[in-house]
Amino acid sequence: MELTDDNLITLSEYLKQTLNPDVKLRRPAEKFLESVELNQNYPLLLLHLVDKAEVDLTIRVAGAIAFKNYVKRNWKIEEDSVNKIHQQDRDAIKKLIVNLMLHSPEGIQKQLSDAVSVIGRHDFPERWPELIDQMVEKFGTGDFHIINGVLHTAHSLFKRYRYEFKSQELWTEILYVLKRFAAPLTDLFVATVNLTQTHANDVNALKIIYNSLTIICKVFYSLNYQDLPEFFEDNMATWMTNFHNLLVVQIPALQSDDESEAGVIEQLKSQVCDNVCLYAQKYDEEFGPFLPQFVTAIWNLLTSTGAQTKYDGLVSNALSFLATVADRSQYRSLFQDPATLSSICEKVIIPNMEFRESDHELFEDNPEEYIRRDIEGSDVDTRRRAACDLVKVLSKYFEDKIMEIFGSYIDAMLQKYVSNPTQNWHSKDAAIYLVTSSASKGQTQKHGVTATSNLVPLPQFAAQHIEPELARPEVNELPVLKADAIKFIMIFRSVLPREQVVGSLPNIIRHLVAVSPVIHSYAACAIDKILCLKAPDNTALVKTEEIAVISEVLLNNLFAATDMPGAEENEYIMKAIMRSIAALQDAVLPYLAHLLPKLTEKLNVVAKNPSRPNFNHYLFETLSLCIKIVCKARPEAVSTFETVLFPTFQKILQEDIQEFIPYVFQILALLLELQTGSVPESYMALFPCLLAPVLFERQGNIHPLNRLLQAFVNHGAQQIMAQDKISGLLGVFQKLIASKTNDVEGFLLMQEIIQHFPPNVLEPFMKQVFILLFQRLSSSKTTKFVKNLIVFFSYYTIQYGANNLISIIDTIQPQMFGMVVERVLLTDLQKVAGAIERKVTAVGVSNILIDCPTMLKAPYNAYYPQLLAAVIEYFEKPQDNSESPEDNVQFIEIDDSGYQAAYSQLAFAKNPKPDPLPHITDVRLHLAQGLGKLQPGQLSTLLGQIPETNANHLRAYLQTAGISVA
């Protein structure tokens, strides 16, 4: 693509169409941009378009977003894949982007800043060493639009230091950054603080200045997170003195008029609290001299800050600071006085636990956000969660005093509620929250609370104050208390008596049809978590017969809930449907004729616009589960599912709905694996399309697509031969085996191929298969590859005979099999993992010893005792989990850029791999019986050639097999 005006006009037109709400116009434009994005100059065309002031700003912003997403998708050069961006484009982008970003409007600047941080993540500092100097140089411009652009970029570039694993590479990068950035950042900080005095009467200037200080504080946090840098330790007084001043400064003109949105001064103070909390947590010795002034300042802040939502982040961080200080032994004395504790409870904890009007608005108007904060544990910035954390710390060290103080508060709140439930429900809400937060000492995602304090006897509290709320006939009455009650059962499900938890299920099920999205979501979530509970004997806590009794109302209410406005794609409800069907198993069969059409209807709806990844995942899990349950009872029902699902699946594949394709492949594989005869024609028509290389370009497709191909091989080898598609299958194997990431998939496919295709059909291809394997072994050996290679040799030996294995290897290079024994089998046999893989390997390598005359003759007879000893050790010693130095251990990066179409394993679509050797039940006996066929005298000679420990094990095998050693 040339950098011409015509191409810029074309590009802007397509970008404009991607903003069109009409999917028929939007989708083709998106597809076109996808199709050209790998062309040279495409990213430069985007940047040139973004830079053109005369182009409509909406299109320029769309271009900036397209560029950012392009960089996210393609900048990283994946292992085993080609470089998707031309090197000249990479170099040009790095030269252009910083300056372009800094003089762009704010909406564009943010997108390009994100792109810079993505590029920096992969190229900085090794392949982009000039980036820091480019950024620092802009500090001297005095233009805060440019300076803030640099600071935003620095923040997005360095914030990964907050969560990355410690490593030498990370330390080296941080030191490189500190050397060039710490001093200029400090100078900029001091200069910017001084400007607050210079422009004290200019509100607009102060907004910009304090905004810059906020970003500087965020960058400070990132640079100090991993360890205390020497530079910042030496300049701690400068930073801490100014932090304290910023914390206590009052600028009424900058306070936000908006009750809900934090203004710049609230954001700044919140970040300062975060920074000093970090120092109190990690560097308390060095920070010690500064701490008392911050305790005073933050206490004053907490007692003088209003209840408005705009202060939530600030109050939350301030409470976290107090909790951190209280958790340090050297400062605990500050809190131990009963009067101090009482004051903290009365003035800080209780007020910040109360249910405010803004919380009520969130509950009613934005239930998703309310749920996200409350039960998903992502409410780290809410006052309630921060107050709860402070309660836990204080309870840890002053439990008796805290429980006494809170006990009286809880009693008073509950009495107030009883006096007028309609008016005073807030009081009971606060009481329940206080019990929930202070009674829980230990908690896990899987089990809920696992250890409790002695604040209140929980079973008694549940009976007196929770169950009555759930038992009210009207499910829509006092909705917040309903949500609290359901949440209480859910949180304490592992510590409450079984009869109380199971007994609450009918009432919780009633609340599935409550109008409030929070209530029916909580009810669904509670059902899911209760059905997951295990009894001490590791069986399900809730028995199938207990669920079966209430199954009709449970399933009816769950499906009714999905018809409510706003709940059509509610992930909690869909997960509860999945869990309920899993718990019911065969007991669900009478209802499935009615429920399956509802599920397929849902699938048709969400396929038009996949937007809820979790809902979609649980929907496909539920479909997989239904298939398994029904087809286990009635194998002939497979064809019914195919009839119902194929039209939707076909549409998903034809329209290339990337999010759903891996799921479709898994369910097709499951259906095909459940076939009892050959592969139906409807599948065989699809088979040639599945071999298309483009499908394997998406990492998310590879495992499910490969599993589907294995199912085709397993059930339809003759049909594949009839289509003359063996070479196409082997082409897939060749592609997979060349990749360090996907080589195991290649081995899995080849195992099926050699088990199900006749030897004479594969003979023309097999030498080339071995050559490919040895080429990969010599070019990029990994432990994973070697383990799978040994398993492959074993499958081949079992299928074709050990003599054939040696023969085919030696035709590649004379006496090469000796090298295989010496450098592969003897060194790595013990590393083979997996029950079936270890059994196949045991039999395959044993067959080399017991069914191969070539091994008893020179030159390979020299290896015979060593290989025999290795096999015996394989049986008797634990598996070796060590890795070779050549292995590349890769951490999967979590990308927060939104939903990515990737492979998600469907747990209920899995099928256990069948044992390929069911006739061999004891691999030691198999070896012994085979060795018993050796010529007289050979066996006793071998026993003398292997270590005594191994010889003793072998004698035991032979004795069990009834074979005497002559």
N, C-alpha and C positions, 0 to 999 in steps of 0.2 A: 504494500500500500504506500503510495507516494504522499508526501506532505503537500497536497494541493488544495486550493480553495474548494474545488468540486467535491473532494473527499470530505472536507470539513463540513460542507453543506449536507452531504449524504448522512454523515455521522450524526449531525445535530437533529436531522429528521427522525432517524431511528431512535435516538435518545428521547425525543419528544413523544414518540409512540409508546415507549416503555412506561410513560407516566399515564397512559390512557386507561381509564377504569374498565373499558371494554376488553375482555380477555382475548377476543378474536383479533384485536389489533395489537394488544400488548404482547401476547405470546410469540407471534412471528417476529416482532422486533427484537425481543430478547434472544430468540433462536438465531437470528441473523448476527447479532453482536457476538454471541458465543462462537458462531462459525468463523468469524474473522479475527478473533482476538489473538490467535497465535501467529498472525501475519506480522512481518517486520514493519515497524513504524506505527502499529496500531496504538500502543500506549503514548507515543509522542503526539499522535493526532489528538488523542484525548486531552493531553496537557495543553496543546496549542489552542484547542477549543475552549478549555477552561480559562485560558489567559485572555480571551478576546472580550474586551469590555463592551463591544457593540452587540454581542450575543445576549439573548434573554437570560437573566440570572438563574431562572428555574432550570434551564437547559444546562447552564454551566455547572450548577450544583449537581444535577443528574450525572454530568460528565465526571465530576470529581468523585462521586459515589461509585460510578462504574470503574474509574481508575483504581480507587481503593480496593474494591472487590477483586479486580483483575490482579492486583499485587498480592492480595491475600491468597488467591487461588494458585498463582503461578510462580511467585518469586522464589519460594523454597524449591531447590532442586531435589526431588525425592530420589531416594536410593533406587537404583535399577530403572530409573526413567530418564527420558531425555530432558534437556534444558528447554523449557517451553518459551523462554524469552531470549531473543537474539542478543548476543553480547554487546553489540553496538547500542541497542536500545537500553540495556542495563546501565551502561556507562553514561549515556545521554540523560537518562532519568536522574541519576545521582548528581549530575552537574546542574540540572535545571530545577529540581524540585524544591530545594530549600528556599531559594530566592522567590520562586513562584508562590510558594505557600505564604511567605511573609508579607507579600504585597497584595494578597488576595482578600476579598471580603470575608467576613467572619465565618459564614456558612461553608465556604469553600476551604478556608484555612483549616477548619477542624478535620475535614475529610482528608486533606493532603497531609496534615500532621499525623493522622492515624496511619496513612500509607508510609510515611517516613519511619514511623516506629516499627512497622512490619519489616521494611527493608533493613532497618537497623538491627532488628532481632537476628537476622540471618547474616548480614554483611559487616556489622560493626563489632569490633574495631578493625579486624584484619583486612577486609576488602573495602572499607570506607573510613580510613583513618582520619581523613580531613573533616569529617562531620562535626566533631566537637569544636574544632577551631573555627569552622564556619559559623557555628552557633554563638560561641563566645564573642566573636568579633562584632556581632550585632548588638551586644549589650551597650556598646559605646555610642550607638546611634542616638540615644535619648528619645527615640520614638517608641512609645509604649505599645502601639499596635504591633510593631515588629518585635519588641522585647517580649510581649505576652505570647506571641506566636512561637518564639524560641522556647519560652518556659513551658508552654503546653506540649511542645514536641519533646522537651527534656523529660517532662512528667510521664508522657506515654512511653518513652524509651526506657526510662529507669525504673518504672513501677514494677517491672517483673522481678527486680531485686528483692521485692517483698515476699515472694513466694517460691523462688527457684531453690532447688537443692544446692547446698554448699558444695563447691567443687573448685579445683585449682583453676579451671578455665574461668569460672565466675569471678573468683578473687582477682585474677589477672586483669579482667575487664574492669572491675570496679576500681582497682588501683589506677588503671590507665585513665579512667574518667575523673577520679578524685584529683589526680595530679594536674589535670588541665581545667577542671570545672569548679572545684571546691572554693578556691580563692576568689575567682571572678563572681561566683554565686554569693559569697559572703560580702564582697564589696558592693554588689548590686543590692543586697538585702539592707545593708547599712545606709546606702545612698537613698534607697526607696523609703526607708523609715524616716530619714531626714526630710524627704519631700513632703511627708505628712504635715510637718510644721510649716514648711514654705508655702504650701497651698491650703492651709488650715481653713480658709474661708471660701474655697472654691469647691463646691459639692461635686461637680462633674469630674474635676481633676482627682478628688479624693476617691471617687468610685473606682477610677482606673488604677490609682496607686494601691488601694487596698485589695483590689482584685489581683494585682501583680504579687503583693505580699502573700496572698492565699496560695498562689501557685508556687511561689518560692518555698513556702512552708511544706507543701506536698512533695516537692523535689528533695528538700532536706530530709523528710521522713524516709523516702526511698533510699537515699545515699547512706543513711545511718542504720538501716534495718538489719543488715547482715552482721555488722560488728561496728564498734565505735572507731571511726577513722581518726588517725592521729591528728589530722588538721582540725577536725571539729572538736576534739578533746582540748587542743591548745587554744581554740577560740570559743570555748564553751561559754565563758562569761559574756562575750559579745552577743551570742545567740540568745542565751537564757535571759539576760537583762532585757533585751528587746522583746522576747516572747512575753515576759511578765508585763511589760508596759502595754503590749498589744492586748493582753488579756484584761487589763483593768481600764483601758481607755474607754471613754464614753463619747460617742459622736451621734447625737440624736438625729442629725440630718441624714445619716446613712442607714438608720434603722428602717427596715422594710415596713411599708404600710400594709402589705399583704399578710394576712393572718397565717397563711399556710406555707408560703414560700420563704425560705431563709434568704436574707439579704447578704450583701458582701461581708458586712462586719460579723454577722452570726457565723458565716462560713469560715471566716478567718479565725475567730476564737475557737470554733470547733476543731480546726486543724491544729491550732496551738495546743489544745488539750490532748489531742492525739499524739503530738510530738513529745510532750513532757511525760505522757503516759508510757510511751516507748522507752524513754530514758529511765523512768522509775522502774519499769519491768526488767530492763536488760543491763543497765549501766548504773545501778543504784549507788555503788560506791563513789564513782566520779560525780554523780548527780547530787549526792547527799547534801552538800552545802547549799544548794539552790532549792531543795525540796520544801522546807517549811514555808517559804513565801508563796509557793504555788499551792500548797494545801490551803492556806488562808484565802488566797485569791479565788480558788475554785470553790471553796465552801461558800464564800460571799456571792459568787456567781450563781450557785445553785439555789441559794435562799432568796435571791432577788429576781430570778428569771421567771417570766410568766408561763402560763400553761399553753400558750398558743403553739400550734404545730410548727411554726417557723423555727422554734427553739429546740425542736426534738433532737437534731443531730448534735447540737452543742451540749444539751443536758446529758444525752447518752454518753458522749465522750468524757464529760466531766465526772459522771458517776463511775465510769470505767477507771478513771484516774484514782478516785477514792478507793475503789475495790482493789486496785493494784497496790496502793500504799498500805491498806489494811492487811494485805496478804504477806507483807514483809515483816519479819520478826522484829527488826530494829525500830519499826514505827508503830508496832501494835499498841504500845502504851498510850498512843494518842487517842485510842478508841475505847480503852477498857473501862473508863469511868461510866457507871450506870447513867448518870445525867447526860453524858455525851451520846451514849447509845440511844437513849430515849429521844434526845434532840434530833439525831440522825433519822430515826424511825419516823418521828412526828413531822419534821420539816422537809425531809428529802425523800424518804422511801415511800411512805403512804401517799403523799401528793402525786408522786410520779407513777403510782400504780392505779390511780383512779381512772375510770372510764370517762373520757372527755367527750364533748359534743363532736369534736373532729373525728374521734374514733367511731362514734355512732354513724356519722356521715359516711365514713369509709365502709363500715359494716353494711350499710344499705345501698350506697351508690357505687362502690368499687369493691365488691366482695372478693374478687380474685386477689387484689392487693392485700386485703385484710387477712385472707387465708395464708397468703405467701409469708406475711410477717408473723402470723400467730402460730401456725402448726408446722410450717416447713422449716422453722429454725433460721429463717433469713431475716429475722427482725433485729439484727444486731444494732441498728440505729434507732430502735424505739426506746422510749423512756422505760416502758414496762420491763423489757428484757434487761436493760442495764441496771434498773433497780433490783430486779430479781437476782442478777449476778452479785450485786453488793450484799444482798440478804444472805446468799450462800456463803460468801467469804466471812461475813460477821458471824453467821451461825456456826461455822467451822471452829472458830476460836472462842466465841462467847455464847455457846448454844443456850445454856440455861437462862441467861439474862435476856437474850433475844426472844426466846420462846415465851418467856413470861410477859414481855412487852407486847409481842404480837398476839399472844393468847387473849389479852384483854381487849385489843383492838378488834380481833375477829368476833368475839362475843358481842361487842357493842354494835358492830356492823350488822350482824345477823339479827339482833334484837330490833334494830332500826328497820330492817327489811320486813320483819314480821308485823311491825306496827302499821305498815302501809305498803304492801308488795308492789302495787301499781306505780306508786310515786318513788319508792326507795329501792328499786331493783338494782341501782348502781352500787348500793352498799353491799348487797350480797355478791355482786360481780367482783368487787374489790376483795371481799372476804375469801371467795373461792380462789381468786388469783393468788392471794397471799398464801393460802394453804398449799396451792399447787407449786408455787415457787420455793417456799421455805421448807416444805416437807420432803422435797426431792434432793437426795444427796448424791445419788449415782443414777445415770440415765444413759440408755443406748437407743439408737434408731430402731433396732429390731425389737427390743423388749420393753421400751418405755422406761419408766422409773424402776430401778432395781434395788435401791437402798433408800430408806426414809429416816427422817428425824422423828423426835417424839412430840412434835408440836400438837398434833391431834391424833386420836386413834382413827386411822383412815376408814376401816370398814364401818365404824359407827358414824363418822362424818358423812360417808356416802349414803348410808341408810337414812339418816335424818335430813340431809340437806341436798343431796344429789338426786336420789331416786324419786322423791316427790316431784321434782321439776320434770323428769322424764315421764312420769306417770300422768301428768295433767292431760285430760282428754283432748284439749285443743293444742295441736302441734305448732300453731303459729302464735301462741300467746307468749309474751315476754321472750322474744327470740334470742337476745344476747345471753340470757340465763340458760336457755335450751342449749345453745352452742357451748357454754361453759360446762354444763353438766355432761354433755357427750365427750367433750375434751378431757374432763376429769377421769371418766371411765377409761378412755383411750390411754391417757398418760400413766395411770396407776394399774393398768391391766395385768402386770406381772406380779404385783404385790397384794392386790385385793383377793379375797377368797374366790375360788373357782365358781361357786354357785352364784356369787354376786355378779361376776363378769358375764357368765353365760346367761344368767337370769335377766340381765339388762338387754340382751339382744332383741327380744320382741318389741320393747319400747324404742330402741334405737331404730329398728326397721320401720316403725311407724313414722319416724321423722324424715324418712327418705322423701316423703311427699310434701314436706313443709315448703312454703313459698320461698322462704329465704334461701338464697344460694349457699350462704355460709352454713346453715343448718343441714341442708341435704348433702352438702359436700363433707361436712364433719361426720355425719351419720355413715356415709359410704366409706370414709377413711377409717372410722372406728370398726366397721364390719370387717374390712380387709385385715386390719391389724389383729383383731380378736381371732379371726379364723386362722391366722398364722401362728398363734400361740402353741407351744408344745408342752405336754405334760412331763413329769419327771422321767417317765419311761420312753420319752422322745416320740410318743404318738401325738396325734393332734389333740389339743386340750378340748376342743369342741368336737364331739363325736358326730359321725355322718348321720346317725339316726336322730340326733338332737336337731340337726339342720333340716333333715328331711321333713320333720313335723311342721316346720315353719317355711318350707321351701316355696310354696305357692305364693304366699304373701311377700316373701323376700324377693323373688324374681319379678313378680308383678310390680312391686314398688320400685325396684331398681330400674326396670325398663320404663315405667311411668315417669320416673325422674328425668330420664334422658329426653323426654318430650317437653319438659318445661322450658319456657323462654330463657335463653342464656345457658342452659345446661345441656344443649344438644351434643356438645363435644367436651363434656366434663370428665377429666381424666380420673378423678377419684371414683366416680360412679362406674366408669368402664373397668377400672381395676377391681372394684368390688364385685362386678358381674363376673369377671374372670375368676376371682378367688372363690366366689360362691359356687360356680360350676365345678371348679377343681375340688372343692370340699364335698359336693354332692355326688360326683362321679356318676355311677349308673342311675342313681336316684333322679338325675336330671332328665333322663331319656323321655319320660312322658311329656315334658314341656318343650322339647327342642323343636318339634314341628311348628310350634307357634312362635318360638323365639328366633330361630334361624333366619326367617325372612326379614326380621327387624335388624339383625346384624348385617345381612347383606345389603339391606337398604342403607344402613349407616355407611357401609363401605362405599357404595355408589356416590353418596353425598360428599364424603370427605375426599374422595379421589378427584373431585372437580377442583378442589383448592386445598391441598394439604397444609394445615396451619398449626395443628396441635400435635407435635411429635409424640408426647407421652400417651395421649388419647389413642392415636393411631396405632402405637405399639401394642397397647393392651387390647385393642380391637382385633388385631391380627393374632395375638396370643389366644384370645377367646375363640376365634375361628379354628385355630390349630387344635385347641383343646376339644372343641365340639367334634371335629373330624376324628380325633383319636377315640373319644368315648363312644361315638356312634359306630365307627367301623370295627371297634373291638367287639361290640355286641352283634353287629350285622356287617360282615366284610363286603357284602354286595352293595352297601350304601355308598361306597367310593364313587360310583358313577353318578349318584344323585348330587353329591357335592360338586363334582366336575361340571355337571349341567348348570348348577346354580352359580358357580364362581367363575367359570371360564369366560363368559361374556365381559365381566368386569375386569378380569385379569388381562384379557386381550386388549381392552381399551387402555389399561395402564401401560402395557408394553408398547402399543402403537403410538400413544401420545408421549411416551418417554417420561413418565412421571417418576423422576429419579428417586424421590423419597420412598416410593412404594415398591420399586422393582426388586430390591433384595428380599423383601417380605414375600412377594409373589413367587420368586424362585424357591424360597424355603417351603412354602405351602405346596407348590407343584411337586417338589421333591418328596415331601411327605405323602402326598396322594399317590405318586408313582411307586414309592416304596411299599405302599399298602396294596398295590395290584397283585393279584395272585397269578395272572397269566402273562402274556406278552404285552408289549407297550401298545396302548390304543393308538389308532391312526391320528386322533386329534393331537396327541403329543408328538408323534413322529413328524407331523407337518411343521411343528415348531422347531424340531431338532437342528436343521441346518442353520437357522437364524442364531441359535445359541453358540455356534462356533465362531461368530463374527468377532474379530479382534477388538473392535471398538467397545464391546461389552466388558472386556477385561481391562480397559483403560481406567475404569472407576474402581478404586480399591474396595468400596463397599459391595460391589457385585461379586467379587472373586470367590469368597468362600461359599455363599449360597448357590451361585451358578455352578461351581465345581461339584458341589454335592448333587445338584440336579443332573449333571452330566454322568456322575457315578451311578445314579439311579437308572439312567438310560442304559448304561453299559451292563448293569446288573440284570436288568429285565429284558433288554432288547438287543443283545449282541448280534443276533442273526439279522435283525432288521437294519442295524447300522451297517453291517456288511452289505446288505442288499442295496442300501443307499450309496455305497462306496464312500463312506465318510470316515474310514479309519485314519487316513492321513490327516484329515481335519482335526480329529481328536488328538493325534500325536503332535500336531502343530500347537494345540493348547498346552499340552504337556511341555513342549520345548520352551514356550513363552514363560510358563510358570517356574520351571526348574532353573531358569537363568536368573531368577530374582531371589535375593537373600530374604526378602520379606515373604514371598509366596512359594518358596520351593517346596514346603511341606504339602501344599495343595497339589503340586505336580506329582509328588510321590503317591499321594492318596489316589489320584486318578490312575496312575500307572499300576498300582496294586489291583484295582478293579479290572483294568484292561487285561493284565496277564492271568487273572483268575477266570475270566469269562470268554476270552477269544481263543479259538483253537490255535495251537502252536504253529501249524502250517500257514495260517493267515498272518501271524505276526512275524514270522521268520524273516521276511525281507527287510523289516524295520529294526529288528532288535540290536544289531551291531551298532547302528547309528545312535540308538537310545543309550547304549553303554558309553559310546564315545562322548556324547553330550554330558553324561554324568561325570566322566573322568576329567573332561575339560573344566567343568565347574569346580571339581574337587581341587584341581591344581591352581585355578585362577583365584578363587575366593572361598577357601575352606572355612566352615564354621562348625561348631559342635552339633548344632541342630541338623545341618546337612549330613554330617557323618553318621549320626544316629539313624536318620531316615534312610541313608544309603545302605546301612547294615540290614535294616528291616526289608528293604527292596531286594537285596541279594538273597535274603531268606525266603521271601515269597517266590522269587524266581527259582530257587533251588527246589522248593516244595513242588512247584508246578512243572518244572522242566528237568529236574534232576541235577545233582551236584556236578556230574561230569560235564553237562552242558554249560553250567556256570563257568567252570574252569576253562573249557574250550573256547567260549565266546570271548572271555577276557584275554586269553592268550593269543587269539587271532588279531587283537588290537596291537599287542606287543608281546614278543616271546617271553615266557616266564613272568609275565606281569602279575599273575595270580599270587605269586610268592610275595610281591610287594603289598598286595591287598591284604593278605593274612598278617604280614609284619606291621604295616603302617595303619591299618584300619581295624581289622578284627581284634588283634591282640591288644591294641592300645585303647580302643573305645567301646568294646563289646559291653562292658559293665555300665555304660552310660545310657543304654537303650531304656526308654521309659514307656509306660502304658501297659496295662494288663495283657491286652491282645497282642500288642507289638512285642512284648517280652516273650510271650508264648510262641509266636511265629518265629522269632529269632532263635529261641531255644531249639525248636524242631529243625529249622533250616540249617543252623550251624551244626547241630548233631548229625543231620543227614550228610553234611560234607565229610564227617568222620566215619559214618557207618554205611554209606551207600555210594562210595566213590572210590573205585580201584585206583584212580590217578593219585589219590592222596597217600596211597601205600607204596608208591614207587618214587624213585629219585626224579626231580629234586625236591618234590613236595613232602616226602616222608620225613624230612628233617623238621618240618613244622608241626607234624602230627602230634607229638607229645605236648608241645606248647599250646596248641589249639585245644586239645583235650583238657589240659589243666585250666585253660581260660574258661571253657564251658562249665566245668565243675565249680569254679569260683563264681561264675555268673549265677549258678543255682544257689550257692551258699552265702555269698557276701551281699551286703546291701547295695542298692543302686548307687552309682557314682554320679553326683550332681555337679561336678566341677565343669568349668568351661575352658575352652582354649583361648589363648591370648588374641587370636584373630577375630574372636566374636565381637560383633558390634552390638552393645546393649543400648537400645534406644528407648528413651522415655517418650511416651505419647504426649504431645503438647495439647493442652485443653484450650481450644479456641473459643472465646466468648463472643464471636462475631455473629451469633445467631445459629439457627438450625442448619446442620450440614447433612447432606444425603450420604449416609455411611451405613456400614453393615451393623445391624442390631440383631443379635442372636435371639430367635424365638425359643424360649425354654420349652414350650409345649409342642413345638414342631420337631424337636430332637427325636432321633430314633437310636436306641443303643446299637452299636455296631455288632453284627452277629459274629460269633466265633467261627473263623474259617476252618478250624480243625476240631470239630466237636468229638470226633472219634478218638482223639488223644486226650486222655484225662490226666495223665501224669508224665511230665516231660522227662523226669529222671528215669522212669521206667522205660520210656521210649529209647533213651540213650543206651540204657543197660541191655535191653533186648537186642538192639542193633549191634552192640559190641559183642554180644554173645554169639553172633554169626561169624566172627573173625576166625581165622585158621587157628588150630591148636597151638598154643605157645605164644601167639602174638599178644594175647591179653595180659599174660603174666609179665611179658617183656615191657609192655606199656606201663604197667603198674610200677615197675622199677624205674621208669624214665620220668615220672612226674613227682612233684613234692609229696612227702609222706602224708601231710594233712589231706591233700586232694585224693591220694591213693586210698586212704581210709574211707572217705566219702564214697568213692567209686565202688569199693568192696561192699559197702552197705547197699548201694543201688543194685549191684549184681545179686546180692543175697536175697533182696526183696523180689527180684525177678526170677529167683530160683536157678541162677546160673553159677556154676562152680568154676573157679579159676584153676586151670590145669597146672 
